[in-house]
Amino acid sequence: MVVCAYYSLGLGPTVTKKYANCFFSLWCQTGSMKRDSETLREDALKIWHAGVAAVQPARLISESVAVAGKSLWLGDQEIDFDSIKRIIVVGAGKAGAAMALALEGALGEQVLRDKSVAGWVNVPADCLLPTKVIHLHAARPAGVNEPAEEGIVGTGEILSLVANLDSDDLCICLLSGGGSALLPAPIEGLSLLEKRDLIRTISAGGGNIQQLNAVRRELSRVKGGGLARVCRAGQTVSLILSDVLGDDLETIASGPTVLREPTPELAIQVLYDLGIQDHPSAQKAIQLLKHLPVETHPLNSSCSVSNLIIGNNATAVDAAGCEAERLGYSHAMISAREPEGAAEEVAAHFAEMAVTMRGEDGPDCLISGGEPTVRLCPADERGLGGRNQQLALAMLEAIDDWQGLCLVAGGTDGEDGPTDAAGALVNEPIAARARELGLDPRAYVKRNDAYHFFAEVNGLLKTGPTQTNVCDLRVLTVDR
């Protein structure tokens, strides 16, 4: 008997509305072999890591960049080498170092030499790699996903570099998640400290990535198409690794190469929608947004700008599904196309599906990609954690009996909030250990302190920087 997974799990039309890019497996009800808690844990980790491996820049760049005779192929775009004098590479993001290294390899020694390839890419301090001709700049400290003075210096170098290109030059821009914080260039009248405080206030208010970027791209000289407007190359091509659900080009790294009309009124509305309009940094931003100067760097009419997405969350989810199938699981897969809502709400929904999957015939592995939000409690009460840890802890709280279940929830970039963990893992031994220690998950959830909870029960998922970033990946393995 063949059945469609999402109806059996009770997802039905809510999923088809919320997720425009969903992949659901079919399965035959032929029974399943028994798996103990250690097997469920090992399998869940293998599936999660397979998803992350699929969005490594080395793989994605090699699939998107090729040199063939006198032509350079960037995706489906063919560029005649005879038409370009130099190739300059710029960019920013958590995957920027690996993308730059992979691009150098794809271009090859002869092209690097013949086209005087050079460049500058802003990356986190713990993501530096040994590139040959593309300079990697530590634009922020490790584990601090906020704009820093080092980022302002690096962004200034990038803007100067592209502003001095010629019409026979090619500019390749490498963008990935985290690019917004790594490309700071506040507009006149707004200091870095004020912009950083505003970003923190938006995040603490539960703002999602779309709301956050709606504000900061209007307050930047490089975001919202600013880099493209300054660039004087004949052609600009952005290779983009998307960390944004739905792959909105204006939102990924705040869209530095996406030409657009300014929308200051939308940014102001976001601050009111989040109820933070009276915060000092928000008040300063509102005044500046109401009096934005006319753009002084119009796009050179001879410059052609194109943006190519080379990988996204669905890429990771799909690859994780292939690994689950290889391991003998019947899987259901979901890749969100829009913000998922609060981590606690997502966890409650996952908990319902987990219990259903354990008790009924059907899929025994759920693979989910997305990005929930976390509303932070007051700073004087707040602990330490991230959205994946918050989701995992809320799910642990929602399920009394974890027998036959294992959850791995982690950020594909290896960072989850301001912590050294990518996320967290929950299974029956971890739940039992928490009970033995008398830990109250509800109290830890309430004060956003999932990191310290999972540290006590050996449930933290630690990978270090993964050199990629396509939102979050969650894997639930089930034994019946």
ZAMARGU-4260 file (C-alpha; in steps of 0.2 Angstrom, whole numbers, plus 5000, padded with zeros to 4 digits):
<rodrens>
0) 5000/5000/5000 | 5007/5017/4995 | 5002/5032/5005 | 5007/5051/5004 | 5017/5056/5019
5) 5010/5073/5023 | 4992/5068/5025 | 4996/5053/5036 | 5006/5065/5047 | 4991/5077/5048
10) 5001/5091/5039 | 4988/5092/5024 | 4984/5109/5016 | 4993/5119/5030 | 5010/5113/5023
15) 5005/5116/5005 | 5001/5134/5009 | 5016/5137/5020 | 5029/5128/5010 | 5029/5131/4992
20) 5045/5120/4990 | 5041/5104/4999 | 5048/5087/4995 | 5038/5072/5002 | 5043/5054/5000
25) 5031/5040/4997 | 5033/5024/5006 | 5027/5006/5006 | 5021/4999/5023 | 5032/4984/5023
30) 5037/4985/5042 | 5053/4992/5049 | 5068/4985/5058 | 5071/4989/5077 | 5083/5003/5081
35) 5090/5007/5098 | 5094/5024/5104 | 5112/5024/5099 | 5107/5019/5081 | 5094/5033/5080
40) 5107/5045/5086 | 5121/5040/5074 | 5109/5039/5060 | 5102/5056/5064 | 5119/5064/5064
45) 5124/5055/5048 | 5109/5062/5039 | 5111/5080/5046 | 5130/5080/5041 | 5125/5074/5023
50) 5114/5089/5021 | 5128/5101/5026 | 5140/5092/5015 | 5129/5095/5000 | 5130/5114/5002
55) 5149/5115/5003 | 5155/5128/4992 | 5168/5116/4984 | 5154/5106/4977 | 5142/5120/4972
60) 5155/5131/4964 | 5162/5117/4954 | 5144/5114/4948 | 5142/5132/4943 | 5158/5139/4937
65) 5168/5131/4922 | 5182/5136/4910 | 5179/5129/4892 | 5191/5135/4879 | 5189/5154/4877
70) 5173/5154/4887 | 5170/5156/4906 | 5153/5149/4911 | 5144/5156/4927 | 5129/5145/4928
75) 5120/5147/4911 | 5129/5163/4907 | 5143/5162/4895 | 5157/5175/4895 | 5170/5177/4881
80) 5187/5178/4889 | 5192/5190/4875 | 5179/5202/4881 | 5187/5205/4898 | 5203/5212/4904
85) 5203/5208/4922 | 5192/5197/4934 | 5190/5205/4952 | 5182/5195/4965 | 5173/5203/4980
90) 5160/5197/4993 | 5155/5193/5011 | 5148/5179/5021 | 5151/5164/5032 | 5154/5153/5016
95) 5165/5167/5008 | 5182/5159/5012 | 5177/5142/5005 | 5168/5150/4990 | 5184/5160/4986
100) 5195/5145/4987 | 5184/5135/4976 | 5182/5149/4964 | 5201/5150/4962 | 5201/5131/4959
105) 5188/5132/4946 | 5196/5146/4936 | 5213/5138/4936 | 5231/5144/4936 | 5231/5151/4919
110) 5215/5161/4921 | 5221/5168/4937 | 5237/5173/4929 | 5230/5179/4912 | 5216/5189/4919
115) 5225/5196/4934 | 5212/5189/4946 | 5212/5198/4963 | 5199/5202/4976 | 5193/5205/4993
120) 5181/5195/5003 | 5175/5199/5021 | 5173/5183/5032 | 5172/5179/5050 | 5189/5178/5059
125) 5188/5159/5061 | 5184/5156/5043 | 5201/5161/5035 | 5208/5149/5022 | 5224/5149/5012
130) 5218/5157/4996 | 5230/5162/4982 | 5225/5179/4975 | 5209/5183/4983 | 5212/5192/5000
135) 5201/5186/5014 | 5198/5199/5028 | 5193/5195/5045 | 5178/5207/5046 | 5171/5201/5063
140) 5177/5191/5078 | 5172/5172/5079 | 5155/5169/5086 | 5150/5187/5086 | 5137/5189/5072
145) 5136/5208/5072 | 5144/5222/5062 | 5162/5227/5068 | 5174/5240/5065 | 5185/5228/5055
150) 5170/5225/5044 | 5168/5244/5040 | 5187/5244/5035 | 5184/5229/5024 | 5168/5235/5016
155) 5178/5252/5012 | 5191/5242/5003 | 5178/5232/4993 | 5169/5248/4988 | 5185/5257/4983
160) 5190/5241/4973 | 5174/5240/4962 | 5173/5259/4960 | 5189/5259/4951 | 5185/5245/4938
165) 5183/5248/4920 | 5170/5243/4907 | 5181/5228/4901 | 5183/5221/4918 | 5172/5207/4926
170) 5167/5208/4944 | 5162/5192/4952 | 5153/5194/4969 | 5153/5180/4982 | 5138/5181/4994
175) 5132/5170/5007 | 5123/5170/5024 | 5130/5181/5037 | 5135/5194/5023 | 5124/5207/5031
180) 5134/5208/5047 | 5151/5206/5037 | 5147/5221/5025 | 5144/5236/5037 | 5143/5253/5029
185) 5131/5264/5039 | 5124/5279/5030 | 5130/5296/5036 | 5122/5301/5053 | 5122/5283/5060
190) 5136/5276/5070 | 5141/5258/5070 | 5136/5257/5088 | 5119/5264/5085 | 5116/5252/5070
195) 5122/5237/5081 | 5110/5242/5095 | 5096/5244/5083 | 5100/5226/5076 | 5100/5219/5093
200) 5084/5228/5097 | 5075/5221/5082 | 5082/5203/5086 | 5076/5204/5104 | 5059/5209/5098
205) 5057/5193/5088 | 5061/5201/5071 | 5064/5188/5057 | 5077/5190/5044 | 5065/5199/5032
210) 5061/5212/5044 | 5079/5214/5050 | 5085/5216/5032 | 5071/5228/5028 | 5078/5240/5040
215) 5097/5238/5039 | 5097/5239/5020 | 5089/5256/5020 | 5102/5262/5033 | 5117/5256/5023
220) 5128/5262/5008 | 5132/5245/5002 | 5116/5235/5005 | 5100/5236/4994 | 5110/5237/4978
225) 5123/5249/4985 | 5138/5238/4979 | 5130/5237/4961 | 5128/5255/4960 | 5146/5259/4964
230) 5153/5246/4953 | 5160/5251/4937 | 5164/5234/4929 | 5156/5230/4912 | 5148/5215/4920
235) 5144/5210/4938 | 5139/5192/4942 | 5135/5187/4960 | 5136/5169/4965 | 5125/5167/4980
240) 5123/5153/4993 | 5106/5157/5000 | 5102/5157/5019 | 5085/5165/5016 | 5069/5155/5015
245) 5061/5158/4998 | 5078/5164/4991 | 5073/5182/4991 | 5088/5190/4982 | 5084/5207/4991
250) 5086/5198/5008 | 5101/5187/5006 | 5116/5197/5013 | 5103/5212/5012 | 5105/5211/4993
255) 5121/5222/4989 | 5120/5218/4970 | 5101/5218/4968 | 5096/5235/4961 | 5080/5241/4969
260) 5070/5256/4974 | 5072/5262/4992 | 5058/5258/5003 | 5061/5268/5019 | 5043/5268/5024
265) 5043/5249/5025 | 5058/5250/5036 | 5049/5262/5048 | 5033/5251/5048 | 5044/5236/5053
270) 5050/5246/5069 | 5032/5250/5073 | 5026/5232/5070 | 5038/5225/5082 | 5033/5238/5095
275) 5051/5245/5097 | 5048/5262/5089 | 5051/5271/5105 | 5068/5264/5108 | 5082/5277/5106
280) 5091/5268/5092 | 5074/5265/5083 | 5070/5284/5085 | 5086/5289/5077 | 5083/5277/5063
285) 5066/5283/5060 | 5072/5301/5058 | 5086/5296/5046 | 5074/5286/5036 | 5062/5300/5034
290) 5076/5311/5026 | 5086/5299/5016 | 5097/5308/5003 | 5095/5305/4985 | 5106/5292/4978
295) 5122/5299/4972 | 5130/5284/4963 | 5118/5279/4949 | 5121/5263/4941 | 5133/5264/4926
300) 5122/5260/4911 | 5135/5249/4903 | 5136/5238/4918 | 5126/5222/4917 | 5121/5214/4934
305) 5115/5196/4936 | 5112/5186/4952 | 5114/5167/4952 | 5109/5156/4967 | 5120/5141/4968
310) 5113/5132/4983 | 5100/5134/4997 | 5091/5126/5011 | 5081/5114/4999 | 5098/5108/4993
315) 5103/5102/5010 | 5086/5095/5014 | 5086/5085/4998 | 5103/5078/5001 | 5099/5073/5019
320) 5084/5064/5012 | 5095/5054/5000 | 5106/5049/5015 | 5091/5044/5025 | 5085/5033/5011
325) 5102/5025/5010 | 5101/5021/5029 | 5085/5012/5026 | 5072/5025/5032 | 5056/5030/5024
330) 5057/5049/5025 | 5046/5064/5024 | 5055/5081/5019 | 5050/5099/5021 | 5060/5114/5016
335) 5051/5130/5022 | 5049/5144/5010 | 5044/5158/5023 | 5048/5162/5041 | 5041/5148/5052
340) 5036/5158/5068 | 5042/5155/5086 | 5054/5141/5090 | 5042/5135/5103 | 5027/5134/5091
345) 5038/5124/5078 | 5043/5113/5092 | 5025/5109/5097 | 5021/5105/5079 | 5036/5093/5077
350) 5032/5085/5094 | 5015/5080/5087 | 5022/5073/5071 | 5035/5063/5081 | 5022/5055/5092
355) 5011/5051/5077 | 5026/5044/5067 | 5031/5033/5082 | 5013/5026/5084 | 5008/5023/5066
360) 5014/5015/5050 | 5022/5027/5038 | 5038/5037/5038 | 5051/5035/5051 | 5062/5050/5048
365) 5057/5068/5046 | 5069/5080/5038 | 5065/5098/5040 | 5073/5114/5034 | 5069/5132/5040
370) 5072/5146/5052 | 5061/5149/5067 | 5062/5165/5078 | 5066/5167/5096 | 5059/5181/5107
375) 5071/5185/5120 | 5067/5188/5138 | 5074/5204/5147 | 5093/5204/5147 | 5095/5203/5165
380) 5085/5186/5165 | 5093/5179/5149 | 5104/5164/5148 | 5113/5158/5133 | 5107/5149/5118
385) 5101/5150/5100 | 5085/5146/5090 | 5090/5127/5086 | 5094/5124/5105 | 5078/5133/5110
390) 5068/5123/5097 | 5076/5106/5103 | 5073/5111/5122 | 5055/5116/5119 | 5052/5099/5110
395) 5060/5090/5124 | 5048/5098/5136 | 5033/5094/5124 | 5036/5075/5124 | 5036/5065/5140
400) 5042/5049/5133 | 5057/5050/5121 | 5059/5031/5119 | 5061/5027/5100 | 5065/5046/5096
405) 5080/5056/5092 | 5081/5074/5086 | 5096/5084/5079 | 5093/5102/5076 | 5107/5113/5070
410) 5112/5128/5060 | 5121/5123/5044 | 5134/5136/5047 | 5139/5128/5064 | 5134/5143/5074
415) 5118/5144/5084 | 5115/5161/5092 | 5130/5168/5102 | 5137/5151/5106 | 5150/5139/5101
420) 5137/5126/5097 | 5128/5123/5080 | 5112/5117/5089 | 5107/5102/5100 | 5102/5084/5101
425) 5088/5075/5111 | 5085/5057/5113 | 5079/5045/5127 | 5096/5045/5136 | 5097/5064/5136
430) 5079/5066/5142 | 5083/5053/5156 | 5098/5062/5161 | 5089/5078/5162 | 5076/5070/5174
435) 5090/5063/5185 | 5098/5080/5187 | 5081/5088/5191 | 5082/5100/5176 | 5066/5109/5172
440) 5066/5112/5153 | 5052/5125/5154 | 5062/5136/5165 | 5077/5135/5154 | 5066/5139/5139
445) 5058/5154/5147 | 5075/5162/5151 | 5082/5157/5134 | 5095/5147/5142 | 5095/5131/5132
450) 5114/5131/5130 | 5117/5128/5148 | 5103/5115/5149 | 5111/5104/5135 | 5129/5107/5142
455) 5123/5098/5158 | 5116/5083/5148 | 5129/5082/5134 | 5117/5087/5121 | 5125/5101/5112
460) 5129/5099/5094 | 5147/5106/5091 | 5154/5106/5073 | 5164/5122/5072 | 5162/5133/5057
465) 5156/5123/5042 | 5161/5136/5029 | 5143/5136/5022 | 5126/5143/5028 | 5109/5138/5022
470) 5098/5141/5037 | 5094/5127/5049 | 5092/5108/5047 | 5082/5097/5058 | 5082/5078/5058
475) 5070/5067/5068 | 5073/5048/5067 | 5060/5036/5074 | 5059/5018/5080 | 5042/5009/5081
</rodrens>
